[in-house]
Every structure is written in C-alpha cells, then in structure tokens.
C-alpha cells in the first residue's frame, strides 16, 4: 500500500537549530540548549525515559527505503517569506 499517489510530494518542514549566533529576533537555541543541559544533565529525555545516544537520525535512508526521491533541502532564513 502506498501513502502517496504517483507524482505527489512529501514536504517536511522543520526549524533548524544551531549553536551559532541567531539572527535578530530569533530565539538563542544554543544558549537554551546549554541551559537545559545545565539543569537536566547531558542525556536527552523522552517522556519518562532517556535517550542516551540522542534522537536517531538517518531520515534520508528512511525516505529512500519508502521509495521517495531526494531529499531536496531548501533553507529559508528566519523571518523571511516564501513567494
């Protein structure tokens, strides 16, 4: 069974967080992450458990195994509109 009809696209939108200096008006994700680590420790938490190795990655492989092409990544700087 296919979730997408032939010729359709999957669009995954996410916010990118980095430790670099954020643009004006954007949250300081790096500083927030440091503060969370200071109070909660270095292990990431998920519900009542912990994620000792962080959150898994490899989304590209998952999408390819589902028969999807790409990904094509488009980065839009914060605060800008797409036409």
VEXLUM-115216 format. One record per residue: x, y, z of N, C-alpha, C in turn; residue in three letters. Coordinates in Angstrom, 1 decimal. Last residue first. Example, Ala and Ser with C-alpha at 12.3 -4.5 7.8 and 13.67 -1.06 7.14 Angstrom:
[rec [12.8; -2.2; 7.1]; [13.7; -1.1; 7.1]; [12.9; 0.0; 7.9]; SER]
[rec [13.2; -5.7; 7.8]; [12.3; -4.5; 7.8]; [13.2; -3.3; 7.8]; ALA]
***
This chain:
[rec [7.6; 33.2; -1.6]; [6.6; 33.6; -2.6]; [6.1; 32.4; -3.4]; UNK]
[rec [8.2; 33.2; 1.8]; [8.3; 32.5; 0.6]; [7.2; 33.0; -0.4]; UNK]
[rec [9.7; 35.6; 4.0]; [8.5; 35.0; 3.4]; [8.9; 34.3; 2.1]; UNK]
[rec [11.8; 35.5; 6.9]; [11.6; 35.8; 5.5]; [10.4; 35.0; 5.0]; UNK]
[rec [12.3; 34.7; 9.5]; [11.7; 35.9; 9.3]; [11.4; 36.3; 7.9]; UNK]
[rec [15.3; 32.8; 8.9]; [14.2; 33.1; 9.7]; [13.6; 34.5; 9.4]; UNK]
[rec [15.9; 31.5; 5.6]; [16.3; 32.3; 6.8]; [15.1; 32.7; 7.6]; UNK]
[rec [15.3; 28.4; 4.4]; [14.7; 29.8; 4.4]; [15.2; 30.5; 5.7]; UNK]
[rec [16.6; 25.9; 2.5]; [16.7; 26.6; 3.8]; [16.2; 28.0; 3.6]; UNK]
[rec [15.6; 23.0; 1.2]; [15.6; 24.4; 0.9]; [15.6; 25.1; 2.3]; UNK]
[rec [16.7; 19.9; -0.1]; [16.6; 20.8; 1.1]; [16.6; 22.2; 0.7]; UNK]
[rec [15.4; 17.1; -1.4]; [15.8; 18.4; -1.8]; [15.6; 19.3; -0.6]; UNK]
[rec [16.4; 13.7; -0.5]; [15.6; 14.9; -0.3]; [16.2; 16.1; -1.0]; UNK]
[rec [15.1; 12.1; -3.5]; [15.6; 13.3; -2.7]; [16.3; 12.9; -1.5]; UNK]
[rec [12.3; 10.0; -3.7]; [13.5; 10.5; -4.2]; [13.9; 11.7; -3.4]; UNK]
[rec [10.9; 7.1; -1.9]; [10.9; 8.6; -2.2]; [12.3; 9.0; -2.8]; UNK]
[rec [10.8; 4.6; -1.0]; [10.7; 4.8; -2.4]; [10.6; 6.2; -2.8]; UNK]
[rec [11.4; 4.1; 1.5]; [10.0; 4.2; 1.3]; [9.7; 4.5; -0.2]; UNK]
[rec [14.1; 4.3; 1.6]; [13.5; 2.9; 1.7]; [12.0; 2.9; 1.4]; UNK]
[rec [14.3; 7.1; 1.5]; [14.7; 6.3; 0.3]; [14.1; 4.9; 0.4]; UNK]
[rec [13.4; 7.7; 4.1]; [12.6; 8.1; 2.9]; [13.0; 7.3; 1.7]; UNK]
[rec [15.5; 6.4; 5.5]; [14.1; 6.0; 5.8]; [13.2; 6.4; 4.6]; UNK]
[rec [17.7; 7.9; 4.7]; [17.6; 6.4; 4.4]; [16.2; 5.9; 4.6]; UNK]
[rec [17.1; 10.4; 5.7]; [17.3; 10.2; 4.2]; [17.2; 8.8; 3.9]; UNK]
[rec [17.1; 10.1; 8.4]; [15.8; 10.3; 7.7]; [15.9; 10.1; 6.2]; UNK]
[rec [19.1; 9.8; 10.2]; [19.1; 8.9; 9.1]; [17.7; 9.0; 8.3]; UNK]
[rec [18.9; 9.7; 13.8]; [18.8; 10.4; 12.5]; [18.7; 9.4; 11.4]; UNK]
[rec [17.5; 9.6; 17.1]; [18.1; 9.0; 15.9]; [18.0; 9.9; 14.7]; UNK]
[rec [18.6; 11.8; 19.8]; [17.5; 11.3; 18.9]; [18.1; 10.7; 17.6]; UNK]
[rec [21.0; 10.4; 22.1]; [20.3; 11.5; 21.4]; [19.2; 10.9; 20.6]; UNK]
[rec [21.8; 8.2; 23.5]; [22.5; 8.5; 22.2]; [21.9; 9.6; 21.5]; UNK]
[rec [20.1; 8.0; 25.6]; [21.5; 8.2; 25.9]; [22.3; 8.5; 24.6]; UNK]
[rec [17.3; 9.3; 26.3]; [17.8; 8.9; 25.0]; [19.3; 9.1; 25.1]; UNK]
[rec [15.0; 8.1; 28.9]; [16.1; 8.9; 28.4]; [16.6; 8.4; 27.1]; UNK]
[rec [11.5; 8.2; 29.8]; [12.8; 7.6; 29.6]; [13.8; 8.6; 29.2]; UNK]
[rec [9.1; 9.5; 30.0]; [9.6; 9.0; 31.2]; [11.0; 8.4; 31.1]; UNK]
[rec [9.6; 11.6; 27.3]; [8.6; 11.0; 28.2]; [9.2; 10.7; 29.5]; UNK]
[rec [12.9; 11.6; 26.9]; [11.7; 11.4; 26.0]; [10.6; 10.8; 26.9]; UNK]
[rec [15.9; 13.5; 27.2]; [14.8; 12.8; 27.8]; [13.6; 12.7; 26.8]; UNK]
[rec [19.5; 13.3; 26.8]; [18.2; 13.8; 26.3]; [17.1; 12.9; 26.9]; UNK]
[rec [22.0; 13.8; 29.2]; [21.2; 12.9; 28.4]; [19.8; 13.5; 28.1]; UNK]
[rec [23.3; 15.9; 30.7]; [23.6; 15.7; 29.2]; [22.7; 14.7; 28.5]; UNK]
[rec [21.0; 17.8; 32.8]; [22.0; 16.8; 32.5]; [22.2; 16.6; 31.0]; UNK]
[rec [19.2; 19.7; 33.5]; [18.7; 18.4; 33.3]; [19.7; 17.3; 33.1]; UNK]
[rec [20.6; 22.2; 33.7]; [19.6; 21.8; 34.8]; [19.2; 20.3; 34.7]; UNK]
[rec [22.5; 22.1; 31.6]; [22.9; 22.5; 32.9]; [21.9; 22.0; 34.0]; UNK]
[rec [20.8; 21.6; 29.4]; [21.8; 20.6; 29.8]; [22.3; 20.9; 31.2]; UNK]
[rec [19.3; 24.0; 29.4]; [18.6; 22.7; 29.6]; [19.6; 21.7; 30.1]; UNK]
[rec [21.4; 25.7; 28.7]; [20.7; 25.9; 30.0]; [20.0; 24.6; 30.3]; UNK]
[rec [22.1; 24.9; 26.2]; [23.1; 24.8; 27.3]; [22.5; 24.9; 28.6]; UNK]
[rec [19.7; 25.4; 24.8]; [20.2; 24.0; 24.9]; [21.2; 23.9; 26.0]; UNK]
[rec [19.8; 28.2; 25.0]; [18.7; 27.5; 25.6]; [19.1; 26.0; 25.8]; UNK]
[rec [22.1; 28.8; 23.5]; [22.1; 29.1; 24.9]; [20.9; 28.4; 25.6]; UNK]
[rec [21.1; 27.8; 20.9]; [22.3; 27.3; 21.6]; [22.4; 27.5; 23.1]; UNK]
[rec [18.8; 29.4; 20.4]; [18.7; 28.0; 20.6]; [19.9; 27.4; 21.3]; UNK]
[rec [17.7; 32.2; 21.0]; [19.1; 31.7; 21.1]; [19.1; 30.3; 21.4]; UNK]
[rec [15.1; 33.1; 18.7]; [15.5; 32.5; 20.0]; [17.0; 32.1; 20.0]; UNK]
[rec [15.3; 36.1; 16.7]; [15.2; 34.6; 16.8]; [15.6; 34.1; 18.2]; UNK]
[rec [15.9; 38.7; 16.6]; [14.5; 38.4; 16.8]; [14.3; 36.9; 16.9]; UNK]
[rec [18.7; 38.4; 14.4]; [17.9; 39.2; 15.3]; [16.4; 38.8; 15.4]; UNK]
[rec [19.9; 34.9; 14.2]; [19.5; 36.2; 13.6]; [18.7; 37.1; 14.6]; UNK]
[rec [22.1; 33.5; 16.7]; [20.8; 33.5; 16.0]; [20.6; 34.9; 15.3]; UNK]
[rec [25.3; 32.1; 16.5]; [24.5; 33.3; 16.9]; [23.3; 33.4; 16.1]; UNK]
[rec [25.2; 28.5; 16.7]; [25.7; 29.8; 16.2]; [24.8; 30.9; 16.7]; UNK]
[rec [24.1; 26.2; 17.3]; [24.7; 26.9; 18.4]; [25.3; 28.2; 18.0]; UNK]
[rec [20.9; 25.8; 15.8]; [22.3; 25.6; 15.8]; [22.9; 26.4; 17.0]; UNK]
[rec [18.0; 24.4; 14.2]; [18.6; 25.0; 15.5]; [20.1; 24.7; 15.4]; UNK]
[rec [15.5; 24.9; 12.0]; [16.9; 24.5; 12.2]; [17.4; 25.2; 13.4]; UNK]
[rec [12.3; 23.5; 11.9]; [13.1; 24.7; 12.2]; [14.5; 24.2; 12.5]; UNK]
[rec [10.8; 21.9; 9.1]; [11.3; 21.9; 10.4]; [12.1; 23.2; 10.7]; UNK]
[rec [8.7; 20.1; 7.0]; [9.1; 21.4; 7.4]; [9.6; 21.4; 8.9]; UNK]
[rec [8.5; 18.1; 4.3]; [8.8; 18.0; 5.8]; [9.3; 19.4; 6.1]; UNK]
[rec [6.4; 16.9; 1.9]; [7.1; 18.1; 2.4]; [7.2; 18.0; 3.9]; UNK]
[rec [6.2; 14.7; -0.7]; [6.2; 14.8; 0.7]; [7.0; 16.0; 1.1]; UNK]
[rec [4.2; 14.7; -3.7]; [5.4; 15.0; -3.0]; [5.1; 15.0; -1.5]; UNK]
[rec [3.0; 12.7; -6.5]; [2.8; 13.5; -5.3]; [4.2; 13.8; -4.6]; UNK]
[rec [3.4; 10.8; -8.4]; [3.6; 12.2; -8.8]; [3.4; 13.1; -7.7]; UNK]
[rec [1.1; 8.4; -7.1]; [2.2; 8.7; -8.0]; [2.2; 10.2; -8.4]; UNK]
[rec [0.1; 9.2; -3.7]; [-0.3; 8.8; -5.1]; [0.9; 9.1; -6.0]; UNK]
[rec [1.4; 7.9; -0.7]; [1.3; 8.9; -1.7]; [0.9; 8.4; -3.1]; UNK]
[rec [1.2; 5.4; 0.5]; [0.6; 6.5; 1.2]; [0.4; 7.7; 0.2]; UNK]
[rec [0.6; 2.2; -0.8]; [1.3; 3.5; -0.9]; [0.5; 4.6; -0.2]; UNK]
[rec [0.8; -1.2; 0.0]; [0.0; 0.0; 0.0]; [0.9; 1.2; 0.0]; UNK]
***
